[in-house]
Amino acid sequence: MKIFINGKELSATLENEKNAYEILKPVEEWCNSNSFLINRIIIDEKELSPEINNEYETIPIESVKKIEIEALSHSEYYLSSIISIIEYIEKVSKTDSATLTENDIEALKDGIFWILDSIPRAIFLCNMNLEPHGIIHILKMLEVKLERLNTITNNEKADEDYLDKVKEFFSEDLKPFINDKVLPAMELVLEDAKINTMIIFANDINENNALYKIGTLPKFQPFIIEILDEVVEKLQTGKDKDAFIYAEKFSRIVGLSFSILSKVAEICKIDYSNIKIENISLIDAINDFNSMMNNLLEAFSNEDYISIADLLEYEIKEKIENIMDYIPILEEYIERLNV
């Protein structure tokens, strides 16, 4: 039997374990002691509950070929909650009112209630507040719309036009509000949550989690590139003020990424000149990136917005991708140190 945590195979040896519970319970305890949460468990391609309960006692070890575990830091877990909320809101926003059934409407009411309950909790858990992006007002408005939906369904079910009235309310009121107000605000919340996740993630790096932290760093690459692209797009469309806002975000998250690299090097006593791809060391790649960032700062000081956009799109993006290419090699290097 093979056991994987976040795609990495464990080198553990089975002793007297008889069932999946006896395998997974110690993993859960280790995760809890290192501020991780188990998010997914897949046994032989079948996804089961992430809660290690009595169900796992019924799974004998001899019948299992592979166990895959996804463990997240607390900040990643809270971020995944916001992403799940947005995915549900997007699903609602794409719903065709003509297809709504009575069951769909009841599910929609439950879903809106879940949104109203989950958004504040997820935002607070991500160490943010409800004031930015008009979230408090949006939640109040959404609550009013849920009350209106409840009124229609509670008072007019005897009306043969009841379903048509609900569909009309959904298509002409609720759905536009979700598309025009809720989703744009939540996308901004998600950006802030990702930055906060990186801030939390970059802290509390130690010998026990250094390998996990460095291995997780590439997960943030799409977000870094996304913010970089926002800077370029804003500059190219003449939205200089917005471009500066995103440039500040870009600078911040890049700094956090490099702080993770720096802390891991210090904790694991790694000389990045020894981590190489085709004879080019990681320290050389980092210095090359820093040199390009100095060119970017000079372009900003000269208000040379064309050069800024070109540097970001054609130079710095590639440098970031190059540095991330070193992460698997760095992981292997740390694993050898831990043997």
C-alpha positions in Angstrom: 0.0 0.0 0.0 1.2 3.5 -0.8 0.3 6.6 1.1 0.6 10.1 -0.3 0.3 13.5 1.4 0.0 16.4 -1.0 1.3 14.3 -3.8 4.4 13.1 -1.8 4.7 9.5 -1.0 5.4 8.7 2.7 8.2 6.4 3.5 6.4 5.0 6.6 6.5 1.3 7.4 3.3 -0.5 8.5 3.5 -2.3 11.7 0.3 -3.7 13.4 -2.3 -1.5 11.7 -5.3 -3.4 10.7 -7.6 -0.8 9.1 -7.5 2.6 7.5 -8.5 4.3 10.7 -5.3 3.1 12.4 -3.3 4.5 9.5 -5.1 7.9 9.2 -5.5 8.8 12.8 -1.8 9.4 13.5 -1.6 11.4 10.3 -4.5 13.6 11.5 -2.8 14.0 14.9 0.4 15.1 13.1 -1.5 17.5 10.9 -3.2 19.0 14.0 0.0 19.4 15.9 1.6 21.2 12.9 -1.4 23.5 12.2 -2.6 21.6 9.1 -6.1 20.4 8.4 -7.0 17.4 6.3 -9.1 18.6 3.4 -9.5 15.5 1.2 -9.0 11.7 1.6 -9.0 9.5 -1.4 -8.7 5.7 -1.0 -8.3 3.8 -4.3 -9.7 6.6 -6.3 -12.8 7.0 -4.1 -13.1 10.2 -2.1 -14.2 9.8 1.5 -14.9 12.1 4.4 -12.0 14.3 5.6 -13.1 13.6 9.1 -11.3 10.5 10.5 -14.3 8.6 11.9 -15.5 5.1 12.6 -16.2 4.6 8.9 -12.5 4.0 8.3 -12.4 1.2 10.8 -14.5 -0.9 8.3 -11.7 -0.6 5.6 -9.2 -3.4 6.1 -5.6 -2.5 5.2 -5.1 -5.6 2.9 -7.9 -4.3 0.6 -6.2 -0.9 0.1 -3.7 -0.1 -2.6 -3.4 3.7 -2.3 -4.3 6.4 0.1 -4.1 10.1 -1.0 -4.4 12.9 1.6 -4.6 16.6 0.9 -3.6 18.6 3.9 -3.9 22.4 4.0 -2.6 25.0 6.4 -5.4 26.9 8.3 -5.0 29.9 6.0 -5.3 27.8 2.9 -8.3 26.0 4.3 -10.1 29.3 5.0 -9.2 30.6 1.6 -10.7 27.4 0.1 -13.9 28.3 1.9 -14.1 31.7 0.1 -13.4 30.0 -3.2 -16.2 27.5 -2.6 -18.6 30.4 -1.8 -17.7 32.2 -5.1 -18.0 28.9 -7.1 -21.6 28.5 -5.8 -22.4 32.2 -6.5 -21.1 31.8 -10.0 -23.2 28.7 -10.5 -26.3 30.7 -9.4 -25.4 33.6 -11.7 -25.4 31.2 -14.7 -28.7 29.6 -13.9 -31.4 30.0 -16.5 -34.6 31.1 -14.8 -36.7 29.2 -17.4 -35.3 25.9 -16.0 -36.1 26.6 -12.3 -38.3 24.1 -10.6 -39.9 24.2 -7.1 -37.0 22.1 -5.8 -34.5 24.4 -7.4 -36.2 27.4 -5.7 -36.0 25.8 -2.2 -32.4 24.9 -2.8 -31.7 28.5 -3.9 -33.2 29.9 -0.7 -31.0 27.5 1.3 -28.0 28.5 -0.8 -28.6 32.3 -0.2 -28.9 31.6 3.5 -25.6 29.7 3.4 -24.0 32.6 1.6 -25.2 35.1 4.2 -23.9 32.9 7.0 -20.6 31.8 5.4 -19.2 35.0 3.9 -18.7 36.9 7.2 -17.3 33.7 8.9 -14.9 33.0 6.0 -13.7 36.7 5.8 -13.1 36.8 9.6 -11.1 33.5 9.5 -8.9 35.0 6.7 -8.1 37.8 9.2 -10.0 40.4 7.3 -13.1 42.5 8.0 -16.4 43.2 6.3 -15.9 46.9 5.6 -13.9 46.9 2.3 -15.6 46.5 -1.0 -19.0 47.3 0.4 -19.6 43.7 1.7 -21.8 44.8 4.7 -24.2 46.7 2.4 -24.2 43.8 -0.2 -25.0 41.3 2.5 -27.8 43.4 3.8 -29.2 43.8 0.3 -28.9 40.1 -0.3 -30.8 39.4 2.9 -33.6 41.7 1.7 -33.8 39.8 -1.6 -34.0 36.5 0.3 -36.9 37.9 2.3 -38.6 38.9 -0.9 -38.1 35.4 -2.3 -39.5 33.9 0.8 -42.5 36.2 0.7 -43.3 35.2 -2.9 -43.0 31.5 -2.2 -44.8 31.6 1.2 -47.8 33.8 0.1 -48.3 32.9 -3.5 -48.0 29.1 -3.8 -51.7 28.9 -4.2 -51.5 31.2 -7.2 -51.1 29.3 -10.4 -48.7 32.1 -11.6 -46.5 31.5 -8.5 -43.6 29.9 -10.4 -43.6 32.5 -13.1 -43.4 35.3 -10.5 -40.4 33.6 -8.9 -38.7 33.2 -12.2 -39.4 36.8 -13.0 -37.9 37.9 -9.7 -34.9 35.7 -10.2 -34.2 36.9 -13.8 -35.0 40.6 -13.3 -33.8 41.3 -9.7 -31.8 38.6 -8.0 -29.6 37.4 -10.8 -28.6 40.9 -12.0 -27.8 41.9 -8.4 -25.5 38.8 -8.1 -23.8 39.5 -11.4 -23.4 43.2 -11.0 -22.7 43.5 -7.2 -22.0 40.3 -5.4 -19.6 38.6 -7.7 -17.4 41.7 -8.4 -17.1 42.4 -4.7 -16.3 38.8 -3.9 -13.6 38.7 -6.5 -11.9 41.7 -4.7 -12.4 39.9 -1.4 -10.7 36.8 -2.9 -7.7 38.9 -3.9 -7.4 40.3 -0.4 -7.8 36.8 1.1 -5.1 35.4 -1.1 -2.7 38.1 0.0 -3.6 37.5 3.6 -3.1 33.8 3.1 0.4 34.4 1.8 1.2 36.7 4.7 0.1 34.0 7.2 1.7 31.3 5.1 5.1 33.1 5.1 5.1 33.2 8.9 5.8 30.3 11.3 8.2 28.4 9.1 10.2 25.8 11.0 12.0 22.5 10.5 8.8 20.5 10.7 7.0 22.4 7.9 9.8 23.8 5.7 9.4 21.1 3.1 5.6 21.6 3.0 6.0 25.4 2.8 8.5 25.3 -0.1 6.5 22.7 -1.9 3.3 24.7 -1.6 4.9 27.9 -3.0 4.1 27.1 -6.6 0.4 27.1 -5.7 0.7 30.9 -5.4 2.3 31.3 -8.9 -1.1 31.7 -10.7 -2.1 34.4 -8.3 1.2 36.2 -8.7 0.8 36.1 -12.5 -2.8 37.1 -12.3 -1.9 40.3 -10.3 1.0 41.0 -12.7 -1.4 40.8 -15.7 -3.8 43.2 -13.9 -1.0 45.8 -13.7 -0.2 45.4 -17.4 -3.9 45.5 -18.4 -4.5 48.6 -16.3 -1.5 50.4 -17.8 -2.4 49.5 -21.3 -5.9 50.8 -20.9 -4.8 54.1 -19.3 -6.1 53.2 -15.8 -2.9 54.4 -14.1 -4.4 54.8 -10.6 -5.7 51.2 -10.6 -2.3 50.0 -12.1 -0.5 51.5 -9.1 -2.8 49.7 -6.7 -2.1 46.4 -8.4 1.6 47.1 -8.6 1.6 47.5 -4.8 -0.1 44.2 -4.5 2.3 42.6 -6.9 5.3 43.9 -5.0 3.9 42.6 -1.7 3.2 39.1 -2.8 6.5 38.8 -4.6 8.2 39.9 -1.4 6.3 37.3 0.6 7.3 34.6 -1.9 11.0 35.5 -1.6 10.7 35.7 2.2 9.6 32.0 2.2 12.6 31.1 0.1 14.9 33.0 2.4 13.5 31.5 5.6 13.6 28.0 4.2 17.3 28.5 3.2 18.1 29.8 6.7 16.2 27.0 8.6 17.5 24.1 6.4 21.0 25.7 6.0 20.8 25.6 2.2 23.2 27.4 -0.1 21.1 28.3 -3.1 24.2 28.4 -5.3 24.1 24.6 -5.0 20.6 24.3 -6.4 21.0 24.3 -10.2 19.2 23.9 -13.5 21.6 23.5 -16.5 24.4 25.0 -14.5 22.4 28.1 -13.5 21.9 28.3 -9.8 18.8 29.4 -7.9 20.8 32.2 -6.4 21.7 33.4 -9.9 18.0 33.2 -10.9 17.0 35.2 -7.8 19.7 37.9 -8.5 18.6 38.1 -12.1 15.0 38.7 -11.0 16.1 41.3 -8.4 18.1 43.2 -11.2 15.0 43.2 -13.3 12.9 44.5 -10.4 15.4 47.4 -10.0 14.8 48.2 -13.7 11.1 48.2 -13.0 11.4 50.6 -10.1 13.5 52.9 -12.3 10.7 52.8 -14.9 8.2 53.7 -12.2 10.2 56.6 -11.0 10.4 57.9 -14.6 6.7 57.3 -15.1 7.7 55.3 -18.2 4.5 53.2 -18.3 5.2 51.6 -21.6 8.5 50.2 -20.3 6.8 49.1 -17.1 4.2 47.1 -19.0 6.8 45.5 -21.3 9.1 44.6 -18.4 6.3 42.9 -16.5 4.8 41.1 -19.5 7.9 40.0 -21.3 10.7 39.9 -18.7 9.5 39.6 -15.1 6.8 37.1 -15.8 9.3 34.7 -17.3 11.8 35.3 -14.4 9.1 34.3 -11.9 8.3 31.1 -13.9 12.0 30.3 -14.0 12.4 30.6 -10.2 9.4 28.3 -9.6 11.0 25.7 -11.8 13.7 25.3 -9.1 11.1 24.3 -6.4 10.9 20.5 -7.2 14.7 20.3 -7.2 14.8 22.3 -3.9 12.2 19.9 -2.5 14.3 16.9 -3.4 17.4 18.6 -1.8 15.5 19.1 1.5 14.2 15.5 1.5 17.7 14.3 1.2 18.7 16.5 4.1 15.9 14.9 6.2 16.9 11.3 5.5 
